[in-house]
């Protein structure tokens, strides 16, 4: 997901004001039982591991409603007779069955507790089916506010999409709504009115017409909608997937294809679904996808969801990293650096967020910091290093440093602040310059994505990996940027010497982890210094035509010249 880009001042200022309001509210709010039910892996959730979702539903635009079922396949991790699944309270559960026999259940807010007749035995595999219906929450400001968007395209046809990161996929289908438990695969069967196409994740297995002579349950109960012809689409995701990445995109789409060839010669299917009036525009604009994939392959390895292909799907909101079906809504605009920021950022999430995933919303920096950093690396890959540094410096002005980048664990705390994007990318840029060995740095990034490919990872695992691979103790620096609001402040004094050199005295204003930085007369003349809280001094050979400076374009620190 993306917070903001280099937008006009009014929009960015409005966003910062919104963030400030959110943070003020969050600082006063107490976490509720509902927060814990959603965010904590209680024994009623840890007792089972989801293996497969078989989601089957019908989307009815006339009543802005959905109806259907989800069959949850799971493996018991311990013996149990009661478990929790999640579905928003406004959605009606019609029936829960196992082996065609009804199960008793109770509901508490957005949590549903299912009681079994028979013990679910450890290491055994089971399935249960939940039939449900209702009008799902409407997204007021997607993708930041989760829910369905019921829109019309320029030709007046229905354009329906869902986005739910942070809010949770349980707003529209029953599931174990926790980042730590991704189903190994998913089938999404979705019926939509004839004349519309449903695009979901993974590969399209086929479509078929449904009979229109029998009203659906929802037709009977929600505003008496008359029967109409529907078409059913079946999609299949063959990899593990975060619940919030499962998506529906329904519109009168035009579809075109392309092929990306990897360095080893293997072919990747590229599928594009766009509104019909935008077809020719999209064919030209999406040509930047293949150079992007080549750059990412070089830096992070092959696209991680190869069997399922890569897709861009046009949406009425800005964008979202829906796995193998990236939501795109940036109106075919390139930025001043010559690329479409939404394509580059949201596709980067296929590596960080979709493949390498965090297990708790409090650690969402893992998704957003690395992906935002990928933007700068893309600039470096396609243009040059100095241009990427300028790109980073433009992002720096958006850093707020209002709260730590890691939030409270176990309470479903979606981080509302932009620092997990921009402070996070500057933390990584700083670490690159602390490591001071680009070959090692890029090897570390690539091995990170391959070692943790399609798996969940914690902050501590990330830090331990960087320490081990680089051979440096980066833990205190990670912890400072992630867990505190401290920004190192370097105080320094400059004086001229009689031999043409200058003497620089320097120290950290307050206690700071051991952190070498660079100073001197520019990129080719920088030297490494390692400040402490005690004053130190160093002589530098003056370079005519250049001023002495601390390399704040390479390190996220503040300076005070005294």
N, C-alpha and C positions, 0 to 999 in steps of 0.2 A: 504494500500500500504506500501511497505517497501523501505527504502533508502539503507541501507547496513547493513551487519552483521559483525561478527568477521572474516573479510576476510584477505588474505595476504596483507602485507604492500603496495605493489605496487598498488593494486586495490584501497585500502582505500585512499592512497595518491592521486591517480588520481581523485577519487570522491571529495576529499576536494578541490583540485585545480579547478575542475569544478564548485563546489559550490561558490568558491571565484569569479570566472568569472561571474557566474550568478548574484551574489549579486552586483558586480561592475556595470554590465549592468543595473540591476534594479534600482540602486541608481541614475543613470543618466537619466533613461527613464521617460517620462511623460505619464500618463495614457491617452489613446485615447478615442474617442467617442465609438469605438467598445468595449473597456473595460467596459465602463459604460452601454452600451446596453446589454451586457451579464451579468454584475455583479449587476446591480441595478434593484430593483423591481419598475419599473416605473408604471404609471397608466395603461399603455397598457399591463402590465403583471399582476399586482395585481387585475385587474378587473375580473379575472377568476381563478378558482381552478380546476386543472386537477383531474379527478376521474379515468380515465381508458385510456390506450393506446392499440389499436388493430393494432399491427405492422405486416405487411405481405410483405415479400420480397423474392427475388431470388438472390442468390450469384453465380456469373459467374466467375470461376477462370481463364478461358482463356483470358478474357479481364480485369481481376482484377476490376470488376465492380459489382454494385448492382442495382436493380430496384425494385420498389414496392410502398407501400403506408403505411401511418400511419393515422388511424382514431382516433382523439383526442376527448374524451368525457370530458366535463367540466361543472362546475356550475358557473354561473355568480355571482360575489360578489357585483356588482353594475350594473346599466344600462350602456350599451356601444354599439358603432357601429364600433369600431376599436380595434384590438388586435395585439400583437406581438407574433410570434413563432420564433424559431431559427433553422437554417440549414446553414451549411457552404456554402459560396458563390460558391465554385467549384461544388456543387451538383445542378443539374437542377430540378426545379419544373415544372412539366408538367401541373398540374391542381389542383385547390383547390375548393371543392364543399361543399355545405350544403344542405341536403335533395335533392341531385342529381342536384342542381342548381349551376352553376359556380359563384365563388366569385372573385372580383377584388383584386389584391394585388400588392404591390411594395416591392422591396428588397433594403436593404442598408447593404452591406457587408454580415455578417453572420446572420443578422436579417431580418425577413420578416413581413410586416405589412399587415394585412388582413382587408378589408373593407366589412361590412355586409349591405345587403339591409334592413334588419329588425333589430330593436333594440334588443339586447340580454338583456333580463329582469333579474333584480336582483333575485337571489334564484331559477331561472329556470335552467333546465339542457338542454344542447345542445351537438351536435357533428359536427365535420367537418372532411373531408377527404382530405389529401394531398398526391398526387401522385408525385413521384420523381424518379430520376435515376442519375447515375454518377459513377465516380471512386473515392471512398473515400480516404482521406489522408492516406498515408502509414506511419506506425510507424517506425521511424528510430532507436529508442533505447527504445523499450517497456520494462516495462510499464511506464517509466518516460516520454516518448514522445508518445502521443496518436495517434491511428490510427489502420488500418488493418495491419496484418502481413500475407503475402502470402508466405508460406514456403512449403518445401517438407519433408515428413517423411523419415526414413532410407530406405524404400522400393520404394521411388520415387513418392509416392502418395501425393496429395494436403493436406496441413495442414494449415488451415486458421483460424485466431483468431482476435478478436478486443479487445483493451484496451484503455480507454479514460478518466481516472480520471484526473482532472485538465484541459485537453484540451477540454473536453466536449462531451457528447453523440450526440450533434448536428453535429458532424463531419460525422455521418453516418445515422441518421434519424431525421426527424423534430419533435421538442418537445419544451416544455417550459424548457429551459436548465438553471434552477436555483435550487440550493440545497434545498431551502425552500419548494418547491412544488413537492412532490412525488405522483405519481399516486397511487390510492388505490389498484389497481391490474393491471396486464399486460398480454396480450396474444401475444406470439411471434410465428408467422408462417413463416417458412423459408424453401425454396426449395434449394437443393444442388444437384450436379451431383450424379447419381446413383453410389453406391459403397462407398460413404462417409456418415457419420452420423453427424447431426447437434445437438449439445448439448447447451442448453440455461439454463435459470434459472427456478426454480420451478419444476413442475411435467410434464413429457411427457404424453400428452393426446393421441398421436397416430401418425401414419405416413401413407402416401399413395403415390403411383406412379403417376406421372403426364404424360400426353401424350407428346410424343416427336415429333409429326408431324408438329407443328406450332412454328416457331422461336419466341422468345420473342421480345419485343420492343427493348431491349438492344442488342439482336442478330443482329437486323437490323441496329442499329445506331452506335454501337461501334465495329469497326473492322470486321463486317460481320461474327460473330461467327456462325458456323453451328449448327443446332438443335441437341440436345442430350437429352437422358432420364434424368429426374430429379426426386428426391424423396422429398416430402414435409413433414416436421416435425412440430408438433404443441405443444408448451409448454405454461404453464399457471402459473403465479405467483399470489398467492392468498393474498399476503401482500403488503403494501406500499413498494416502492423500489426507491432508488436513481437512476436517469437516468444513471449515469456512471457505475452502477452495472449491468445494462442490458447488456448481452454479447452474442456473438456467438462463438462457438468452433466447427470447422468443420474438421474432419479427418476420417481416417479408424480406428475408435476406437474399442477396446475391452471393454466390460462392465461387471463388477461383482458387487455384492451386499453384504451387511451385515446389521445387526440390532444392534442398541444401546438401552439398557433398562435403563430408568431413575429410579431415586430413588423411584418414586411412581408406578413403574411397567409399565408405558406407553412406547410403542415401537416407535423408530425413524428409518426411512429408511435411510440407508447409500448407496450411489451410487458412483461408481468409474469408470471413463472413461479414459483409458490409451492407448497409442500406443501398438499395438499387440505384438511387440517384448519385451515389458516391463511388460507383464501381470503377470508372476510368481514373478518377482521382486516386483511389486506393491502389490501383495497380502500379501507378508511378510512385506513390509515397512509400509503399511497403517494400520497395527495392532495397531499402536500408537494412532490412532484417538479415539478409545473408551476410553482409560485412560484419554486422553485430555478432551473429552466431560464430563467425570465424574468429573474431577478437576474443569472445568469451571462451571458445574452445582452446585457444592458445593460452589464456591465462588460468582457466579453471577446469579444463578437461571438456570432454564432449557433453553436449546437451543431455541432462540426466534422465529425461523421460522419453527415450528414443522410440520405443515401441508405440507409444501413444501419440507421437508426432507433436508438432508445434502449431499453435493456431492463434490468430488475433480475431477477436469478435467485437464488432462495433456496439457500443453501449451509449445510453444517454447521459451517463456520468463519466467523470474524468478517466478513471482507470483502476484496475485491480489485478493482482497477480494470480488469478484463477489458474490452477495447474493445467498445463497443456491446452488451455483455452483462455489466454490472457484478454481481459476486458480492455477495450481501447475506446476512448472518447475525447481525444484531444483535437478534433476537427482538422486533422491533417496539417498540423503546423510544426515547422522546425523552429528551434531556438536560434540564438545568435551564433551558436557553435555549429550550426548546420545539421542538427539531428533532432528527431522527435523525442523529447525527454520522456514521455510516457512509455513509448516502445522500449527505450533503453532501460529505464528503471524497472518497470513491471516485469519485463523479460528477465532482468537480472535476478529477480526473486525466484526464478526457477531453480537457481543454485542455492541462494540464501533465503530460506523461508519455506520453500516447497520441498527441496531435497534435504538440505541441512536445516532442521527445524528445532525451535526451542520447545520446551514442555510446559511453560507457564507464561502467561501474558506479561508478567513482570520482567521477563527477560527478552522482550521483543526487540531490544537493541540488536540482538544477534541477527534478526531479519533485516532491520532497517539500516543499521550502521554500515554493514558490509555492502548492502545493495546500493546505498547512496555513494559509497566509496567506489563502487564499480562504474558509476557515471564518470568520475574523474579518470579512472583507468581506461575507460573507453575513449575519452578525449586523448589521453596519452597514446593509446594504441593506434588511433586513426589520424592523429595530428602530430603533436609533439609534447614533450614533458612540460616545457615552459607554459604551454597553453593549458595544460591540466592544472598546473599550480594556480593560474589565474581563475580557472573555473572554481577551484576550492576556495580561493580568497573571496569570491563573490558569495559563496555559501556561508562564510564565517559570520557575516552580519546578521544571520538568522539565529545564531546561537543565543539562547536566553540564560542558560545556567540557573534555572529557577528551582530545580530539584534534581536529585540523583537520577541517572539513567536507568537504574534498576529499582523497580517498585517493590511493594510488599508481595510476598509469595503466597499462593494458596487461597486467594480471594478474588480471582478473576478481575485483575486491576489493569484494564487497557490503558497504557501510557498515553496521556493526552498531549504531551509536550513534544515539540519538534527536535529537542536535543538528541533523541535517539537516532535522528537522521544526521544533523549537521555537526553537533558536538562529537557524535560517534564517528563520522567520517574523518574529522580532524584528529581524533584520538588515533585512528589507524594511520593517517598520514604522518603523525608525530612518531608513532612506533616504527614506521618504515625508516625514518631518518635517525632514530636511535639505533636501530639495527645496523644502519649505514652499510648495507651490503645488498644491492638490488637483486643479485642472483639468488641469494639466500632468501630474501624477502618474498620473491615471486614463487620460489619453490615451496615456501611455507604456505602461502595462500592456496596454491594448487593442491598440495597434499592435504590441506584442511578439508577441501571440498571432496576429495576422493576418499579420504579416511572415513569421513562422516556422511558419505553419500547415502541419501534416502534413510536417514536416521535422526533421532532426536538427540540433542546435545545441550548441556548446561553451560552456564558462564564459566564455572570452574574447569570443565573439560576443555573449553576453548583456551583459557589462560594456560593451563598445564601443557596443552599442545604447543602453544607459541613458545613457552619457556624451554620445552624439550627440543624443539626443532631449531630454534635460534641459538641455544646455548646461553641465553641471557636470562637474568631474573627480572622479567617484565611484570610479575605479579603485582608489586606495589604500585606500578604506574597504571596498569589496568584498573586496580581497585580505586585509585585516586580519581580517575576520570569517570568510572562507572558508579561508584558508591558514595561519592561526596560531591559537593559543589565547589571544591577547592580548585582554583586555577593557579599554577605556579607563577609567582611574580619575581622577575629578575631585576634587582637594582644594580645599576652600574654607573661608573664615572669614567670619563675619557680625558686624558691629558697628553700633550705633545712632549716628546723627548728631544734632546739636542741632536741626536743622531738621525733624525728624520722618522723615527718610529713613533708610535703612540702607545701609551700604557693604559690598559683598561683594568679597573678594579670592579669586582662583581661579587654578588652573593644572592642567594634566595632570601626573600624578605621574611618568609616563614618556613617552617619545616616542610621539606619536599622530598619524595623518594629520590634515590640516586638516579640522576637523569642527565646524561650528557646532551649538550646542545651545540649549535654551531654559531660562530661569530666571525666577523671579518669584513672584507670589502666586496662581497658579492659571491655568487655561487661557486666560481672557480678559485676563490681566495678565502673561502671559509676554513676555519680551524675549529677543532673540537675543544670545548671547555666543559668541565664537570663542576658546576657550582655546588656549594654547601651553604649553610647559614653563616659561615665565617667568611670574612672578606678574603679574596684571593686577587692576584694580579697577574697579568700576562701582557707581553709586548707583541705588537703586530707591526709588520712592515707596511707602511702606508702606500696606498695605490692612488696615484694622481688621477683626479677626475671622479673619484668615488668616495662616498662617505662611509664611515664605519657604521655597521649595523648588527644587531642581533637577528638571527634568521627566523623571524616570526612568520615568514611565509612557509616555513618547514616544520614548525613546532607550535602547538597550541599552548602558548604561554603569554603572559603580559609582561611588559617591561616598564621600568621607571628609571629614567635618566636623572641622576641627582648630582 
